[in-house]
């Protein structure tokens, strides 16, 4: 199955290369095609995340109420997710669908010619920055080093873009995790084929732009709709609680 996918991915990349005339540009075009296909799923993922943020106080109340009974807490949380149609895997699905292409490019990079380039900027996209540095020196490797740094930066930025409405503790934890991940990406990006760097950097830059232009608006709209729904549900609950129940009259003696 994996071999079939690799063959298909290689053929698609070769087809795009024949169309545009450049291997590096073909990787970028492939990335953009994938991101466009994933737009509906990304929108659903964003709506799910926004709904979760709006429902966070209610979720925390359930956790606090049943903190001494984990089984009951899980039961109530599952009921809460079901009532509000919240899918725990929805936010991860777009990332999961991109992972086969990300890892597939490791193999595809070994199948394309070693002189497969990105115009005059990158003499080869099949080798890693480390290999280019060893064989061609710092002058040629400078652009590759820039891609590695961009690899780390575009990992960090999306992680910290939505920290406005989070607690100080969560913000600190996210920033720390982002720094650790970025440092790891510096090492990882130094060793992977440049084609993978082109794919990841293009995809991450798309995500950052999409988040600023589209995602923030979608999150704001969904959070407002969810909060209004919760407010209406709260009014209905209050009305029910305030209803007077007729008391039976005492029988005359």
Backbone torsions as a table, in degrees:
resi	resn	phi	psi	omega
1	UNK	NA	-44.7	-180.0
2	UNK	-65.2	-38.8	179.3
3	UNK	-64.1	-37.7	177.9
4	UNK	-63.9	-42.7	179.7
5	UNK	-64.2	-42.3	180.0
6	UNK	-63.3	-42.5	178.1
7	UNK	-61.6	-44.3	179.0
8	UNK	-63.4	-44.7	-179.4
9	UNK	-63.1	-39.9	178.7
10	UNK	-64.5	-43.1	-179.8
11	UNK	-65.5	-40.4	178.0
12	UNK	-63.0	-44.9	-179.8
13	UNK	-64.5	-41.0	177.7
14	UNK	-64.0	-38.9	178.2
15	UNK	-63.9	-42.6	178.2
16	UNK	-65.9	-38.5	179.4
17	UNK	-62.5	-41.2	177.7
18	UNK	-63.7	-31.9	179.8
19	UNK	-73.6	-45.1	-174.0
20	UNK	-98.4	-18.8	175.8
21	UNK	84.6	9.6	-178.5
22	UNK	-148.6	134.5	-177.6
23	UNK	-67.4	-45.2	-179.3
24	UNK	-63.2	-43.0	177.6
25	UNK	-64.5	-33.9	178.1
26	UNK	-63.0	-39.7	177.4
27	UNK	-63.5	-42.2	179.9
28	UNK	-65.0	-44.0	178.9
29	UNK	-63.1	-41.6	177.2
30	UNK	-59.5	-42.2	179.1
31	UNK	-62.2	-44.7	-179.2
32	UNK	-65.1	-38.2	177.5
33	UNK	-61.1	-45.2	-179.8
34	UNK	-63.2	-43.4	-179.3
35	UNK	-64.8	-37.4	178.0
36	UNK	-65.7	-42.7	178.5
37	UNK	-60.6	-33.6	-175.7
38	UNK	-86.3	-1.4	-177.8
39	UNK	-55.1	-47.7	178.9
40	UNK	-59.3	-41.2	179.1
41	UNK	-67.5	-38.1	178.1
42	UNK	-63.6	-38.3	178.5
43	UNK	-64.3	-44.2	177.4
44	UNK	-62.3	-40.9	179.1
45	UNK	-62.8	-42.1	179.6
46	UNK	-64.8	-42.3	178.5
47	UNK	-63.2	-39.2	178.6
48	UNK	-64.2	-42.8	179.6
49	UNK	-65.7	-40.8	179.7
50	UNK	-65.0	-41.6	178.8
51	UNK	-63.4	-38.3	179.7
52	UNK	-65.4	-40.6	178.4
53	UNK	-63.8	-41.0	-179.6
54	UNK	-68.0	-31.1	-177.9
55	UNK	-91.1	1.9	-175.8
56	UNK	-56.4	-43.5	179.3
57	UNK	-59.8	-41.4	179.2
58	UNK	-66.7	-38.9	178.3
59	UNK	-65.1	-41.0	179.3
60	UNK	-66.3	-35.2	178.4
61	UNK	-63.5	-40.0	177.7
62	UNK	-64.2	-43.2	179.8
63	UNK	-62.6	-41.0	-179.8
64	UNK	-68.1	-39.5	-176.3
65	UNK	-66.4	-38.3	-176.0
66	UNK	-113.7	33.1	-178.5
67	UNK	-63.6	-25.9	-179.4
68	UNK	-90.6	-2.3	-178.1
69	UNK	-134.9	82.7	-175.9
70	UNK	-57.0	-38.3	-179.4
71	UNK	-63.7	-45.5	179.0
72	UNK	-66.5	-36.5	179.3
73	UNK	-61.0	-47.2	179.0
74	UNK	-62.2	-39.5	178.9
75	UNK	-62.7	-46.1	-179.3
76	UNK	-68.0	-36.1	179.2
77	UNK	-67.0	-41.3	177.7
78	UNK	-63.8	-39.4	177.1
79	UNK	-64.2	-40.0	178.8
80	UNK	-63.7	-45.7	178.3
81	UNK	-60.1	-40.9	-178.7
82	UNK	-66.9	-42.4	-179.4
83	UNK	-62.4	-37.3	-176.8
84	UNK	-100.5	11.8	175.7
85	UNK	52.0	48.4	-179.1
86	UNK	-100.0	126.8	-178.9
87	UNK	-107.3	116.3	-177.3
88	UNK	-64.4	-29.8	-177.3
89	UNK	-89.5	-9.6	-175.9
90	UNK	-60.0	-38.2	-177.9
91	UNK	-71.8	-22.1	-177.2
92	UNK	-93.4	-17.0	-171.5
93	UNK	-58.7	-46.9	179.6
94	UNK	-58.9	-39.9	179.2
95	UNK	-66.6	-41.1	-179.6
96	UNK	-62.8	-40.0	-179.0
97	UNK	-68.4	-25.3	178.8
98	UNK	-83.1	-20.6	-175.1
99	UNK	-60.7	-40.8	178.4
100	UNK	-58.9	-39.2	178.6
101	UNK	-67.1	-42.5	-179.6
102	UNK	-58.1	-51.0	-178.8
103	UNK	-76.2	-29.2	177.9
104	UNK	-63.8	-31.4	179.6
105	UNK	-65.6	-24.0	174.4
106	UNK	-58.2	-45.8	-179.5
107	UNK	-75.5	-41.0	-179.1
108	UNK	-61.8	-36.6	-179.5
109	UNK	-61.3	-28.0	178.5
110	UNK	-80.7	-13.9	-178.5
111	UNK	-94.8	-23.6	-179.8
112	UNK	-81.6	159.0	-178.4
113	UNK	-58.5	147.6	-178.9
114	UNK	-66.5	-24.4	178.9
115	UNK	-92.5	13.2	175.2
116	UNK	-63.5	117.9	-169.7
117	UNK	-118.0	173.3	171.3
118	UNK	-115.9	86.3	-173.8
119	UNK	50.1	-134.8	-179.9
120	UNK	-97.8	0.4	-177.3
121	UNK	-76.7	-43.4	-177.1
122	UNK	-125.7	109.6	-178.8
123	UNK	-59.9	-28.4	177.7
124	UNK	-149.5	142.7	175.0
125	UNK	-114.3	2.5	179.4
126	UNK	-89.4	-18.7	179.2
127	UNK	-98.3	160.9	176.7
128	UNK	-84.0	159.6	174.8
129	UNK	-55.5	-36.2	178.9
130	UNK	-62.3	-42.5	179.1
131	UNK	-66.9	-40.1	178.7
132	UNK	-64.2	-40.7	179.2
133	UNK	-63.1	-41.3	-179.2
134	UNK	-67.1	-41.2	-171.6
135	UNK	-91.7	-27.7	-172.5
136	UNK	-124.0	-4.0	174.0
137	UNK	88.6	173.8	-173.3
138	UNK	-67.4	-33.2	-176.9
139	UNK	-63.7	-47.0	177.8
140	UNK	-70.4	-34.9	-175.3
141	UNK	-77.6	-7.0	-176.0
142	UNK	-58.3	-44.2	179.8
143	UNK	-66.5	-36.2	178.2
144	UNK	-65.9	-39.0	177.1
145	UNK	-63.2	-39.1	176.4
146	UNK	-60.0	-41.7	178.6
147	UNK	-63.9	-36.5	178.5
148	UNK	-65.9	-44.6	177.8
149	UNK	-62.5	-42.4	177.2
150	UNK	-62.7	-35.2	176.2
151	UNK	-56.9	-44.4	-180.0
152	UNK	-73.1	-43.0	-177.5
153	UNK	-64.2	-43.8	-178.9
154	UNK	-74.3	-8.7	169.6
155	UNK	-81.8	-38.7	-175.7
156	UNK	-75.1	-44.7	-172.2
157	UNK	-58.4	-51.3	-179.4
158	UNK	-60.1	-27.3	-178.0
159	UNK	-71.3	-25.9	-174.7
160	UNK	-111.5	6.5	-176.8
161	UNK	-75.5	-24.2	-176.3
162	UNK	-113.5	44.8	-177.5
163	UNK	-101.5	5.5	-175.6
164	UNK	-62.9	-43.2	-173.4
165	UNK	-100.5	22.8	-179.9
166	UNK	-105.3	162.3	179.4
167	UNK	-72.1	163.3	-179.6
168	UNK	-61.8	-39.4	-179.9
169	UNK	-65.5	-45.5	179.7
170	UNK	-65.7	-37.9	178.3
171	UNK	-63.0	-43.5	179.7
172	UNK	-64.6	-41.9	179.4
173	UNK	-64.3	-41.1	-179.3
174	UNK	-66.0	-42.9	179.6
175	UNK	-64.0	-43.4	178.3
176	UNK	-60.9	-44.9	178.5
177	UNK	-63.2	-38.9	179.1
178	UNK	-63.3	-40.3	178.5
179	UNK	-65.4	-43.6	179.3
180	UNK	-62.7	-45.0	179.9
181	UNK	-63.3	-39.2	-179.7
182	UNK	-65.3	-40.7	177.4
183	UNK	-63.9	-40.0	177.1
184	UNK	-63.6	-40.1	-179.5
185	UNK	-65.7	-31.3	175.6
186	UNK	-60.3	-45.3	178.3
187	UNK	-69.2	-45.1	-177.9
188	UNK	-63.7	-45.0	-178.8
189	UNK	-65.0	-26.0	179.5
190	UNK	-69.6	-21.8	-172.4
191	UNK	-109.8	-9.4	-175.7
192	UNK	-93.3	157.9	175.5
193	UNK	-57.6	145.3	-176.9
194	UNK	-63.1	-27.8	176.9
195	UNK	-58.5	-37.5	178.3
196	UNK	-66.9	-40.7	177.1
197	UNK	-61.1	-43.4	179.1
198	UNK	-60.8	-43.4	-180.0
199	UNK	-63.6	-51.0	-175.8
200	UNK	-64.9	-45.3	-178.3
201	UNK	-64.3	-42.2	177.9
202	UNK	-63.1	-44.7	-179.8
203	UNK	-63.6	-41.4	-179.0
204	UNK	-69.2	-40.2	177.3
205	UNK	-64.3	-39.2	174.9
206	UNK	-59.5	-45.3	-178.8
207	UNK	-61.3	-41.6	-179.2
208	UNK	-64.4	-46.4	179.6
209	UNK	-64.8	-43.8	179.2
210	UNK	-61.6	-38.6	-179.3
211	UNK	-65.3	-39.2	-179.5
212	UNK	-73.7	-38.9	-173.4
213	UNK	-89.8	-31.7	-172.4
214	UNK	-120.8	-52.1	-171.1
215	UNK	-59.3	-44.0	-178.7
216	UNK	-60.9	-38.2	179.3
217	UNK	-68.4	-43.5	179.2
218	UNK	-62.4	-43.6	-179.6
219	UNK	-63.3	-41.5	179.7
220	UNK	-63.6	-43.7	-179.4
221	UNK	-64.1	-47.7	-176.9
222	UNK	-66.9	-39.6	178.5
223	UNK	-62.8	-41.4	178.8
224	UNK	-64.6	-43.2	179.4
225	UNK	-64.2	-40.9	-180.0
226	UNK	-66.7	-42.0	179.4
227	UNK	-65.4	-38.0	177.2
228	UNK	-66.1	-39.3	177.3
229	UNK	-62.8	-43.8	178.4
230	UNK	-63.6	-37.4	179.0
231	UNK	-64.5	-42.0	178.6
232	UNK	-64.7	-40.7	178.2
233	UNK	-64.0	-36.0	178.1
234	UNK	-65.2	-38.6	178.8
235	UNK	-64.8	-42.6	179.8
236	UNK	-62.6	-39.5	178.5
237	UNK	-63.3	-42.4	179.9
238	UNK	-63.9	-40.0	-179.3
239	UNK	-63.4	-42.9	179.8
240	UNK	-64.0	-40.3	-178.2
241	UNK	-67.4	-27.3	-174.9
242	UNK	-92.9	-2.9	178.0
243	UNK	-64.0	137.1	179.3
244	UNK	-92.1	131.8	178.3
245	UNK	-96.7	128.5	-177.5
246	UNK	-66.3	130.1	179.5
247	UNK	-90.6	142.5	179.1
248	UNK	-66.8	138.3	179.0
249	UNK	-75.4	146.4	178.1
250	UNK	-72.7	139.2	178.5
251	UNK	-72.5	139.0	177.2
252	UNK	-71.0	134.9	178.0
253	UNK	-76.0	NA	NA
